[in-house]
Each structure stands twice: as structure tokens, then as C-alpha cells.
């Protein structure tokens, strides 16, 4: 190589962006809420348990007992798992069992334990144009909605709820498409309100519907029950520990304590007349295939 060629090659090496420089920077991750002010930080990602106040009730007591601060990032289960894998949170509370099991099998996640549950309900307009109240099961209900081309809101966000919805469509042998589907790409409460405004069907978690029902005059529960609509919640953290992993382990112990399990059994009853969650024991009895 002559001197001119060597200088040209060197210039290319200097001017070429490095692999690190080509990687787009991660967007800033802003917490939704923080409870406690202690130096021992635990970053948690989850959706509805945070929106409904349950996580705050649990975390405030945990922070006080452990000189900790619990930082919540609102995220559906799909996004929460991405944040965990990127080491941007220390722990998640998820309700997407197939994805959770896959993360453990792939070897990057651990700490999966059943902590409680609620259910999925199919809600819709009182006149029930697809007649899903007469359905044999959730799969039949979805088939009726598609056959009627009745309006249906979908979160379309890879949340645990959206993953459950797609599971039911697969069981029904249907790839849903058409103007009758209304994607929100938003969280549960906002999606419920959209369903109410559109007088559309929607797959909701039972806890959020109980909390929001008074403000949803056009929606009623039209179908519930069956194994496919059970909605278990599990913990998960990284196998390669983050600085907050020891406190994730402590938080799991806190979740499984008698005080917190008792809280799950009655949470929401004083405000809404019915409890919003099942404890781990009842969840295990109702979800025997997913321990």
C-alpha cells in the first residue's frame, strides 16, 4: 500500500462511526411515581396494579420497613419485560404467563412466582349485538364478535391483556382484521373509556372494570368465567443481578407475607363493595397449570 492509500484508509477509520455511536440512544425513562425516600432503590414496572393504587399501598409499607424508595414505571407486561431485559428496571409484576415462561426458559429471567390474580371479563353494550352472553366460552364469544363484525376495542400494545386477546383469537382460528376493530395502544382505563364511548366490546381485567364501572354507563359484563380468562400475576427479575435485585427478592417476600396477602383478599371492597384480587392461595387453586 502506498502512502496516499494508507492515509485514505486511515481517514476512513477515523471518520467511520463506531458501532456504539450507531446505536440509537435509549429514550429517557421517567418514573410514574416514587414511594419512600430511602437510599435502597427498587425500580418496578407494571400496569394495572399501579393504576389502581394497589402497588402504592404495598410499596409504601415496604419502603418504610426497608429504608427504601420504590420507583414505579407504568408499563404493560410486554413493555415491562423489555425494560427488564434492558436492565432499566429491577423487577416486574407481569400477567403474561407464556412470555414469562419463555423468559425463564431462555435463561435471562428468574424469580417467577405467583403472587395473586384477578380475571378477564368481556364487556360490551347492553344490547349485545353479537349475543356473546349466550356464548359457550370465551372462544365462542370472540367468534360471535367477529361474525357480527361488532365494534371491538383492542389495546394493540403487547400488554398482558393484548397478549391474552391474541391467544383467544388464535384458539378461535381467527386473524382479526377490519374496520370493526378499534386499536387504542393505550392502558386499561383509557381503553375502557374508549369502549364505552364507542359502545364496543372489550376484554378488560376485572379489577379495573370494578374500579371504573360507575363511569362506564354504556358497558356491562357480558361474559366471564373459564380457565382461559383467569389472570395470574407473577414476579420476575433478571438472572444477572442489578443493584436492586436484593430488594426485588425482599419485595417478593413482602408480597407473600400474611399482611399483604390479607390486603389482596380485601383490596377495593371498602370502595366498590367487592374485592378486586385473589390471594396467592386462591389463585393457585384456580390456576393449577401455571405454577
N, C-alpha and C positions, 0 to 999 in steps of 0.2 A: 504494500500500500504506500503511495507517495504521500508527501507532506500535505498537499491540498486535500486528498481523500481522507486522510486521518483527521484533519481539522474539521471537515464536514461531518464525519461520523461522530466526533466529539460534540459538536454543536447539536446534533440530533438528540444525543443522550441527555444533554443539559436541558434542552427545550422541551423534550417529551414529558408530559405529565406522568407522575408516578401512579402506580395502581391505587395507592391510598388517596391521592388527590382526585382520582377519577370517581371514587365512591361518593355519592351524594351525601351531604351531612344529614344526620337524623333530625327530624323536626323537634323543636323544643317540646318537652313533655311537661305539662303543667298539672299539678295535683288538683283534684276536685275539692278535697277537704283534708285537714290535718287535725288529729285529736291528740292532746297531750303535748308536752314541750320538753320531755326528757331527751338525753343525748343518744339513747338507743333507738335508732330509727328502723322502722319496718315499713316497707313500701308494698301495698296490696292493690291488686287490680281485680275488680269485679263490677257487676252491673246492678241488677235489681236489689240485692241486699243493701247496697249503698243508697240507692234512690229511695228505698222505703224506710230508712232510718235504723235498720237492724244492725248494720255494721258500726254505726256510731255508738249505739248502746253497748255493743260488745267491746269496741276498741277503747272507749273512754275508761272502762274499768281495767282493761289490760294495761293501758298506758300508766295509769296510777299505780298499779301493782309492780310494774317493771321499770319505772323511771324511763319511760319510752315515749316516742312520738310515732303514731300510726298515720301514714300518709296514704290516702285513698286516691286511686286513679280510676275514674269511671270508664269501664270498657266491657263490652260483651265478651263472651267466652273466647271467641276466635281471636279478637284483638288482644285480649288479656294473655292468651298463650303466646302470641307474637312478642308482646312486651316482656314476658318472662324469658323467652328464648334469647332475646336481645339483651338480657340482664338489666333491663330498665326498671324492673320491679323484683322484689324478693319472693313474692308468694302470690298465688291467685286462688280465688274461690270460683270454681267453674261448674257449669252444668251441661257439659258436652261429653258424655261418657266415652263414645268411640274415639274422639280426638284425644281425650285424656289417656286412655289405654294405649293409644298409638304412641304418644309422647313418652310414656314409661317404657314401652317395648323398644323404642328407638334408642333408649338409654340416656336421654338428656334431661329427663324429669323424674322426680321421685316425690315421696311424701303424700301419695294419693290416699286419702281416707274419707269415707262417707261421714258427713257431719250433720246432715239433715236433708229435708226435701220439701217440696210442695207438689203441685200438679200443673199440667197444662189443661186449659179449657178452650173449647171452641165457642166463641161468642159471635153474635150477629144480630141482625134486625129482628124485631119481634115477629114480623110476618113470615120469616124463614122461607124465602123464595126457593131455596134448594131442598127444603124439607129434611134438613140434617138431624132434626130432633128425632126422626124415625130411623136413623142410621143404626146398623148393627154394631159398628165400631168406628174408630177414628178414620180408618182407611176408607170405609164406605162413605163416611161424611165428606171426605175430600173428593171422592169420585162424584158425589152428588153435586158439589160446588162446581167442579169442572164441567160436568154435563150440562148444568144450568147456565154456565158462563156467568154466574152470580159474582158480583164485585167482591174481591178479597184483597185485604191489605196484607202485604208481606214486608218484613223488615229488610230483607235482602242485604244483610250486613255481616253474614257469617257468625252472628251471635249464636249462643246455645239454642235460643228459640228458633232462629232461622235454620240451624242445622237439624233440629227436630222436625220442622216443617218439611224440609227436603227429604228427610228419612221417610216421612209418611207418604209423600208423593212417590218416592221410589217403591214403597210397598204397594202403592196403588197402581204401579206400572204407568205412571203419567209424568211427562215432562211439561210442567205448566208454562203456558205462554198465551199472550193475548191481552187485549185492552182491559179485560175484566180484572187483571192483576194490577195492584197499586203499590209500587215499592216506596218505602219511606226512607230507608237507610238511616234510621234513627232508633232511639232507645224505646223501651217498652211503653212508658207513659205517653210519649208523643205519638207513638204508633196507635195506641188505643184511642186517643183523641181523634186521630185521622179516620180510624174505622167508624167512630161514632158520627163524625161529620159526613162521611160518605155512605153511611148505613150499609157497611160492608162486613163480611165475615173476617175473623182474625183469630189466630192462635195466640193466646195470652197465657202467661203464668198466673196461677190462681191468686197469689199474694197481691200482685199489682192490681188485678181486677177488683179484689175486695177493697183495697185502699182507694181506688178511683171510681168505684161504681156509682156513687152519688152524682158525679159529674158527667156520667155517660148515659143520658136518658134514652138514647136510641138503641142501646145494646143490651142483650140479655144472654145468659149462659144457655146455649142450645144443646151442647154435647159435652159430656165429661165421663171419665172412668176408663179402666182398662190399663194393662201394663204399659202399652206404648205411650200413654200420656203421663206416666209417672215422671217426676223431675228431680232427680237426686243431685245434691251439691257435694263436691269434693274439694279438698285442698290439693295443692300442687306447688312444688318449688323445684329449683334446679339441683341436679345431681352434683354439678361442680359449684360449690357453695359461693354465695355472695356474702358481703359483710352482714347482711340482715338475716341470713339463713338460721343462725341460732335462735333468733327471735321469732322466725316463722315456726320453728319447732315448738317454742314456748306458746305461740299463739294457738297452734293446734291443740296442745294440752289444755289451754284455756277454753277453747271451743268445746272440748269433750268433757269439761268439768260439769259437775251436777248443777252448779249455779247457772251456767249458760245453757245447758240442755233444758233446764226448767224454763228459762226465758223463752227458748224456741217453742216450747209447748203452749205458751200463753200469749206470745207476742201478737199484738194487734187486737186482742179480744176486748180490751177496755174501750178502744176507739170504735171498733167495727162490729162487735158482737160475736165474732168468731176468730179463732186463732188462724194465723197466716202460714204457719210452717209446721212440719212434723219434726220430732227429735230424731236422733240417730237410730234409736232402738226401733221405733215405728217404721222409719224409712227402710231399715234392714229387712223388716218383716214384709214390707210391701214391694221391695226391690231385691228379691233373693238372688237374682242372677248377676248382680253387679257389685260385688264386694271388693 
